[in-house]
Amino acid sequence: MAAQETLSQTTRLASSSALLQVLFRVVTFGLNAFTLRYLSRELIGVVNVRLTLLYSTVVFLAREAFRRACLSGSTKRNWTKTINLLWLTVPLGVFWSICLGLVWLHLLEVPDPSVVPHYQAGVVAFGLSAIIELLGEPFWVLAQAHLFVRLKVIAESLSVVSKCILTVILVVLYPQWGLYIFSLAQLLYVSVLVMCYVIYFVMFLGSPEATKKSFPITRMKALLPNLVEDETFVNWKEARLTWSFFKQSFLKQILTEGERYVMTFLNVLNFGDQGVYDIVNNLGSLVARFIFLPIEESFYVFFAKVLERGKNVKDQKQDDVAMAANVLELLLKLVLLIGLTITVFGYAYSQLALDIYGGSMLSSGTGPDLLRCYSLYVLFLAINGVTECFTFALMCKEEVDRYNFVMLALSFTFLCISYFLTHWHGSIGFILANCFNMGIRIAHSIHYIYDYFKESTYRPLRGLLPSPFLVLIYIISGVITGFSEVFFCCDKGWMGRLIHISMGALCFAATIITMFCTETKLIHFVRSQ
C-alpha cells in the first residue's frame, strides 16, 4: 500500500509539473518572440547562452549532488542533519559564483558595449541570483521529499510570471537598458521563488495539517543550521554519497550544457548566431522540458523510495520490485512513443514552425535543419531521462564512483566531438554531438537495468519495443508528411500551408488511434494514474 500511495503521489507530482512546464515554455516562447522585435540577436545570445550558463552552472554544481543524496531513502530520518548538510549549498554557491564570475568577467570575450551594454552588471546579477536561489534549497528538498505538489506548482508559476511581466514592461519602456532588464528580472524570479517556499513553511509548520501528517519539522528555527549535542553536524553517509554525486554532477553538467560551454569558451559562433541557436534549441526542447524532465524528477523520487539503494533485486520486497518493474516498463513505452511522434512529425514541420514563430530570420539558413536534428535528439532525451532516473536511484556509492570514470571519458569525448562537428557543420554539429552523448549514456543505463533484473522474472526493457503495426504507421506518416512539405510548404502561400497542416493532422490522428488500439496496457496506466 505504501508503494501504491507513493506511485499515486509521484504521478500527480509529474503531471502537475508537466502542466507547469507547459506554462513556462508557452510564456518563454511568447517572450522570446516579443523581445525579438525590440532587442538585438546579440543581446539575446549573451543573456540566453552566456549569462544563463553562469547561473545554471553555479546552481547545478552547488546543489545537484545534495538533492540526489538527500532525496534518497525514506522520509523517516534525522532531518536536522539533512538540513545541516543542505545549508552547505550556500557557501558552495558563493565559492562557485565568485570563481566563475571572475572567469566570465576577465577571461572570456567581452561583448561590444554599444551592442550589449552593461555586461559586467549582468554577470554580477546572475551570479547573485544563483546564491539567492540556494537559500531556499532546504525548503525545496523538504517539500519534494514529502511530495508537496501544489507548493512547487504555485511557487514556480508565480516566479516565472513575475519575471516575464517585468521583462516585457522594461523592454517596452527602457530598451536601452540592455542587460539591466534581464538582470532585474532574474533577481525578481529567484526572490519570488524563495519567498514562496519560506512563506508556505511559515504558515504550514505548527498547523493542524502538519500535526495530522506527523511532519518531522515543527518550527521554522529547525530549518536553520543546528548543532546536535553529542552527535555529528551532518549524516556522514549522506555526506559521502553527496561527494560521489558531486563528482558525477560536475561531469553531467558538462554533458548537459556542453554546447554552451563550447560556444562560450571556444567562440565557434558569434553572439548573434548563439541567439538564433538558443531560440531554436528552446523551441526544439519544448516537449523534452515540459514532459520528460518532470517525469525524470518525480519518478527518481518514486524509485528511490520504493526500492532500497545498493540492494540487488532478490533482497528487495518482491511486491515493490514488481511495481517498480511495471512502472519502469510503462514509462519507457510512454516516453518512447512521445519521442517517436516528435521525431516523425518534427522533420516535416520544422520549417513551418520556425517561419510562424520568428519569420525568415529563423526559417531561412540552418534553422530548419537544426530543428529537424533536434527532433531526433528529443527521442534520445526521452529514453535517457527515464533510464537514468532509475539507474541513479538504485546505484550504490561504489557504483556511482565507477560511473564517474565513464562520465569523465564521455565528457572529454563529447567536447572534442562538439568542437570538430561544429567546425564541420556549424551549429548542427552540437545536436549531432549531443545525440552521440545521449546514445552512450542510454547504453550504459540499459546495461545496468538489464543486469539488475536478469535474476528476476521481470523484463522492463520490453517497454522499448513498440507495436510493429504502430511502427508501420509512423513510417507511412513520415513519408506522407515529407512529400507534403515538398509540395505545399512553405513558399506556396497560406493555402499550401493549410493543406500541409491538414495532412499532418490526419496522419497524427491515425497514429494516435493506432496507439490506443495497440498499446492498451499503457493507455490504462496513463488513465488510472
C-alpha positions in Angstrom: 0.0 0.0 0.0 2.9 2.4 0.8 4.4 1.8 -2.6 1.0 2.3 -4.3 0.5 5.6 -2.4 4.0 6.7 -3.4 3.2 5.9 -7.0 -0.1 7.9 -6.9 1.6 10.9 -5.3 4.5 10.7 -7.8 2.3 10.6 -10.9 0.3 13.5 -9.5 3.6 15.4 -9.0 4.8 14.5 -12.5 1.5 15.6 -14.2 1.3 18.8 -12.2 5.0 19.6 -13.1 4.3 18.8 -16.7 1.4 21.3 -16.8 3.6 23.8 -15.1 6.3 23.3 -17.7 3.8 23.9 -20.4 3.0 27.3 -18.9 6.7 28.0 -18.5 7.5 27.3 -22.1 4.5 29.0 -23.6 5.3 32.2 -21.7 9.0 31.9 -22.5 8.4 31.4 -26.2 6.0 34.3 -26.3 8.5 36.4 -24.5 11.3 35.5 -27.0 9.0 36.2 -30.0 8.1 39.6 -28.4 11.7 40.6 -27.4 13.0 39.7 -30.9 11.1 42.7 -32.2 12.7 45.1 -29.6 16.2 43.7 -28.9 19.2 42.6 -31.0 20.0 38.9 -31.6 23.4 39.6 -29.9 21.8 40.7 -26.7 19.5 37.7 -26.6 22.5 35.5 -27.3 24.5 36.9 -24.4 21.6 36.5 -22.0 20.3 33.1 -23.0 23.7 31.5 -23.6 26.5 33.2 -21.6 24.7 34.6 -18.5 22.2 31.8 -18.2 25.1 29.4 -18.4 26.8 31.1 -15.5 23.7 30.9 -13.4 22.9 27.3 -14.2 26.5 26.2 -13.7 26.7 27.8 -10.2 23.3 26.4 -9.2 23.9 22.9 -10.6 27.4 22.5 -9.1 26.2 23.8 -5.7 23.0 21.8 -5.2 22.6 18.8 -7.7 24.6 16.4 -5.7 22.9 17.4 -2.4 19.5 16.9 -3.9 20.2 13.4 -5.2 21.7 12.3 -1.9 19.1 13.9 0.4 16.1 12.7 -1.6 17.3 9.0 -1.5 15.7 6.7 1.0 12.8 7.1 3.4 11.5 10.4 4.8 11.9 8.9 8.3 15.4 10.2 9.1 17.3 12.7 11.2 16.1 15.8 9.3 18.3 18.1 11.4 21.4 16.5 10.0 20.0 16.5 6.5 19.1 20.2 6.7 22.5 21.0 8.1 24.0 19.3 5.0 21.7 21.2 2.6 22.8 24.5 4.0 26.3 23.8 2.8 25.0 24.5 -0.7 25.1 28.3 0.1 28.8 28.7 0.9 29.5 26.3 -2.0 27.4 28.5 -4.2 29.2 31.7 -3.1 32.5 30.0 -3.9 31.4 28.9 -7.4 29.7 32.3 -8.1 32.9 34.2 -7.3 35.2 31.9 -9.2 33.1 31.6 -12.3 32.1 35.3 -12.2 35.8 36.2 -12.4 36.2 33.9 -15.4 33.2 35.4 -17.1 34.4 38.9 -16.5 38.2 38.6 -17.2 38.9 35.5 -19.3 36.0 35.4 -21.7 35.4 37.7 -24.7 33.5 40.8 -23.6 30.6 41.8 -25.9 30.7 45.2 -27.7 29.2 47.7 -25.2 27.4 49.5 -28.0 25.6 46.3 -28.9 25.3 44.6 -25.5 25.5 47.3 -22.7 26.1 46.7 -19.0 27.7 43.2 -19.4 29.6 43.4 -16.0 26.4 44.2 -14.1 24.7 41.3 -15.8 27.5 38.9 -14.7 27.2 40.1 -11.1 23.4 39.9 -11.1 23.2 36.4 -12.5 25.8 35.1 -10.0 24.0 36.8 -7.1 20.7 35.3 -8.3 22.2 31.8 -8.0 23.2 32.4 -4.4 19.7 33.7 -3.5 18.1 30.6 -5.0 20.3 28.3 -3.0 18.9 29.9 0.2 15.7 28.1 -0.5 17.3 24.7 -1.0 16.4 23.1 2.4 12.8 24.1 1.9 12.7 22.7 -1.7 14.2 19.3 -0.7 11.8 19.0 2.3 8.9 19.8 0.1 10.0 17.4 -2.7 10.7 14.6 -0.2 7.1 14.9 1.1 5.6 15.3 -2.3 4.1 18.8 -1.8 2.7 19.1 -5.3 0.8 22.4 -5.1 3.7 24.2 -3.5 6.1 23.6 -6.4 3.5 24.5 -9.0 2.4 27.7 -7.3 6.0 28.9 -6.4 7.5 28.3 -9.9 4.4 29.7 -11.6 4.4 32.9 -9.6 8.2 33.4 -10.1 8.1 32.8 -13.9 5.0 35.1 -14.4 6.6 37.8 -12.3 9.9 37.6 -14.3 8.1 37.7 -17.6 5.8 40.7 -16.7 8.8 42.7 -15.5 10.8 41.8 -18.6 8.1 42.9 -21.0 7.5 46.2 -19.2 11.2 47.1 -19.2 11.7 46.0 -22.8 8.9 48.3 -23.9 9.7 51.3 -21.7 13.5 51.1 -21.4 15.0 49.0 -24.3 18.3 51.0 -24.0 18.9 49.5 -20.5 20.2 46.3 -22.2 21.3 43.7 -19.7 19.9 45.7 -16.8 16.5 44.5 -17.9 17.3 40.8 -17.7 19.4 41.2 -14.5 16.5 42.8 -12.6 14.0 40.2 -14.0 16.4 37.3 -12.9 16.8 38.7 -9.4 13.0 39.1 -9.1 12.5 35.5 -10.3 14.7 33.9 -7.7 13.5 36.2 -4.9 9.8 35.3 -5.5 10.7 31.6 -5.8 12.5 31.5 -2.4 9.9 33.7 -0.7 7.1 31.4 -1.8 8.7 28.4 -0.1 9.6 30.4 3.1 6.1 31.8 3.4 4.5 28.4 2.9 6.5 26.7 5.6 5.9 29.7 8.0 2.2 29.0 7.6 2.4 25.2 7.5 4.7 24.4 10.4 2.8 24.0 13.6 -0.6 24.0 11.8 -3.2 21.2 12.4 -2.4 19.9 8.9 1.3 19.4 9.8 0.3 17.7 13.0 -2.1 15.4 11.2 0.7 14.4 8.8 3.2 13.9 11.6 5.5 16.3 9.8 9.1 15.9 11.1 9.8 19.6 11.4 7.7 21.6 13.9 9.1 25.2 13.8 11.0 27.4 11.4 14.1 27.5 13.6 14.6 23.8 12.9 15.1 24.7 9.2 18.2 26.7 10.1 21.6 25.0 10.7 21.5 23.4 14.2 24.2 21.7 16.3 23.1 18.3 17.7 24.6 17.5 21.1 27.0 14.6 21.2 26.3 13.9 17.6 28.0 14.9 14.3 26.9 18.0 12.4 25.8 16.0 9.4 24.9 12.5 8.4 28.2 11.2 7.1 26.6 8.5 5.0 24.6 11.2 3.2 27.7 13.4 3.0 29.8 10.7 1.4 27.0 9.9 -1.1 26.8 13.7 -1.8 30.5 13.7 -2.6 30.1 10.8 -5.0 27.2 12.6 -6.7 29.1 15.8 -6.8 31.9 14.3 -8.9 29.3 12.9 -11.2 27.2 16.1 -11.3 30.3 18.1 -12.4 30.7 15.8 -15.4 26.9 15.6 -16.0 26.8 19.4 -16.2 29.5 19.4 -18.9 27.4 16.9 -20.9 24.1 18.7 -20.3 25.4 22.2 -21.2 28.3 21.1 -23.4 27.4 23.0 -26.5 27.0 26.2 -24.4 30.5 25.7 -22.9 32.0 25.2 -26.4 30.2 28.3 -27.6 31.3 30.3 -24.6 34.9 29.3 -24.3 35.9 28.4 -27.8 34.0 31.2 -29.7 32.8 28.9 -32.5 29.7 31.0 -33.0 29.3 34.8 -32.7 26.7 36.2 -30.3 24.1 36.7 -32.9 24.3 33.0 -34.1 24.3 31.9 -30.5 21.0 33.8 -30.0 19.4 32.1 -33.0 20.7 28.7 -31.9 19.3 29.2 -28.4 15.8 30.2 -29.7 15.7 27.1 -32.0 17.1 25.0 -29.1 14.3 26.2 -26.8 11.7 25.5 -29.4 13.1 22.0 -30.0 13.2 21.2 -26.3 9.6 22.2 -25.7 8.2 18.7 -25.1 11.5 17.5 -23.6 11.3 20.1 -20.9 7.6 20.1 -20.0 7.1 16.3 -20.1 10.4 14.4 -19.8 12.0 16.5 -17.1 9.0 16.3 -14.7 8.8 12.6 -15.3 12.5 12.1 -14.5 12.5 14.3 -11.4 9.3 12.8 -10.0 10.0 9.1 -10.7 13.5 9.4 -9.4 11.8 10.1 -6.0 9.4 7.1 -6.6 12.2 4.6 -7.4 14.4 5.8 -4.6 11.5 5.4 -2.1 10.1 2.0 -3.4 13.5 0.2 -3.8 16.5 0.3 -1.5 19.7 1.7 -2.9 22.6 -0.8 -3.2 20.5 -3.9 -2.7 20.1 -6.5 -5.5 16.7 -7.5 -6.8 16.5 -10.7 -4.7 16.9 -8.7 -1.4 14.2 -6.2 -2.2 10.5 -6.7 -1.3 9.1 -8.6 -4.2 5.8 -6.7 -4.4 7.8 -3.4 -4.6 10.1 -4.9 -7.3 7.0 -6.0 -9.3 5.5 -2.5 -9.1 8.9 -0.8 -9.9 9.4 -3.0 -13.0 5.9 -2.5 -14.3 6.2 1.3 -13.8 9.6 1.4 -15.5 8.3 -0.6 -18.5 5.3 1.6 -19.0 7.4 4.8 -18.5 9.8 3.6 -21.2 7.0 2.9 -23.5 5.3 6.3 -22.8 8.4 8.4 -23.5 9.4 6.3 -26.5 6.1 6.9 -28.2 6.2 10.6 -27.4 9.8 10.8 -28.7 8.9 8.9 -31.9 6.0 11.1 -32.6 8.1 14.2 -32.3 10.9 12.8 -34.5 8.5 11.7 -37.2 6.3 14.8 -37.4 9.1 17.3 -36.4 11.0 16.6 -39.5 8.3 17.8 -41.9 7.1 20.7 -39.8 10.3 22.3 -38.6 10.5 25.0 -41.3 6.8 25.9 -40.9 7.1 26.2 -37.1 10.1 28.5 -37.4 8.5 30.6 -40.1 5.4 31.2 -38.0 7.4 31.8 -34.8 10.2 34.0 -35.9 9.8 34.8 -39.6 12.5 34.5 -42.2 15.2 35.2 -39.6 14.7 31.7 -38.2 13.2 29.8 -41.1 16.0 30.6 -43.5 19.5 29.4 -43.3 20.3 26.5 -40.9 17.3 27.0 -38.6 15.0 24.3 -40.2 17.8 21.7 -40.4 18.8 22.5 -36.8 15.2 21.9 -35.6 14.9 18.7 -37.7 18.1 17.3 -36.0 16.7 18.4 -32.6 13.5 16.3 -33.3 15.7 13.2 -33.5 17.6 14.3 -30.4 14.3 14.5 -28.5 14.0 10.8 -28.9 17.3 10.2 -27.3 16.4 12.7 -24.5 13.2 10.8 -23.8 14.8 7.4 -23.3 17.8 8.7 -21.4 15.7 10.6 -18.9 13.8 7.5 -17.7 16.7 5.0 -17.8 19.0 7.3 -15.9 16.4 8.2 -13.3 16.0 4.5 -12.4 19.8 3.9 -12.6 20.7 6.8 -10.3 18.0 5.9 -7.8 19.4 2.4 -7.4 23.2 2.8 -7.7 25.2 2.3 -4.5 28.1 4.6 -3.7 30.7 2.3 -5.3 28.7 2.1 -8.5 28.3 5.8 -8.6 32.1 6.2 -8.2 32.7 3.8 -11.1 30.2 5.6 -13.3 32.1 8.8 -12.6 35.0 7.5 -14.6 32.7 6.6 -17.5 31.3 10.2 -17.4 34.8 11.6 -17.3 35.8 9.8 -20.5 32.4 10.7 -22.1 32.8 14.4 -21.2 36.2 14.7 -22.8 35.0 12.8 -25.9 31.8 14.9 -26.2 33.7 18.2 -26.0 36.1 17.1 -28.7 33.3 15.8 -31.0 31.3 19.0 -30.4 34.3 21.2 -31.4 35.1 19.3 -34.6 31.5 18.7 -35.7 30.8 22.5 -35.2 33.7 23.4 -37.5 32.4 20.8 -40.0 28.6 21.5 -39.9 28.1 24.7 -37.8 25.5 24.7 -35.0 24.0 21.4 -36.3 27.2 19.8 -35.0 26.2 20.5 -31.4 23.0 18.5 -31.9 24.8 15.6 -33.5 27.3 15.5 -30.7 24.5 15.5 -28.1 22.9 12.5 -29.9 26.2 10.6 -29.6 26.5 11.6 -25.9 22.9 10.5 -25.1 23.4 7.3 -27.0 26.3 6.3 -24.9 24.5 7.2 -21.6 21.4 5.2 -22.7 23.6 2.2 -23.5 25.1 2.3 -20.0 21.7 2.7 -18.3 20.2 -0.1 -20.3 23.1 -2.4 -19.4 22.6 -1.6 -15.7 18.8 -2.2 -15.8 19.3 -5.5 -17.7 21.8 -6.7 -15.1 19.6 -5.6 -12.2 16.5 -7.6 -13.4 18.2 -10.5 -15.0 17.8 -12.7 -11.9 14.1 -12.0 -11.7 11.2 -12.7 -14.0 10.7 -9.1 -14.8 11.8 -7.5 -18.2 11.0 -3.8 -18.1 13.2 -3.1 -21.1 10.4 -4.5 -23.2 9.0 -1.0 -22.9 11.4 0.0 -25.6 9.7 -2.3 -28.2 6.6 -0.6 -29.7 4.0 -2.5 -31.7 5.2 -3.4 -35.2 1.9 -2.1 -36.7 2.4 1.2 -34.9 5.9 1.4 -36.3 4.5 0.9 -39.8 2.0 3.8 -39.2 4.9 6.0 -38.1 6.8 5.2 -41.3 3.8 5.9 -43.5 3.1 9.2 -41.7 6.7 10.3 -42.1 6.7 9.6 -45.8 3.3 11.4 -46.4 4.2 14.5 -44.4 7.7 14.6 -46.0 6.1 14.7 -49.5 3.5 17.2 -48.2 6.3 19.6 -47.1 8.0 19.4 -50.5 4.8 20.1 -52.5 2.9 22.5 -50.2 5.3 24.3 -47.8 6.5 26.9 -47.2 6.6 29.2 -50.2 3.2 28.2 -51.6 1.2 30.7 -49.6 -1.2 30.2 -46.7 -3.4 27.8 -48.7 -0.4 25.4 -49.2 0.4 25.7 -45.5 -3.1 24.8 -44.5 -3.0 21.8 -46.8 0.3 20.7 -45.3 -1.1 21.2 -41.7 -4.2 19.2 -42.6 -2.1 16.3 -44.0 -0.1 16.3 -40.7 -3.3 16.4 -38.6 -4.8 13.3 -40.4 -1.5 11.3 -40.1 -1.3 12.3 -36.4 -4.9 11.3 -35.8 -4.2 7.9 -37.4 -1.1 7.5 -35.2 -3.0 8.2 -32.0 -5.9 5.9 -32.9 -3.4 3.1 -33.6 -1.7 3.8 -30.3 -4.9 3.4 -28.4 -5.6 0.1 -30.2 -2.2 -1.5 -29.8 -0.8 -0.1 -26.5 -3.8 -0.8 -24.2 -1.7 -1.5 -21.1 0.0 1.9 -21.4 -3.3 3.7 -22.0 -4.8 2.1 -18.9 -1.7 3.2 -16.9 -2.0 6.8 -18.1 -5.7 6.9 -17.4 -5.6 5.3 -14.0 -2.6 7.2 -12.7 
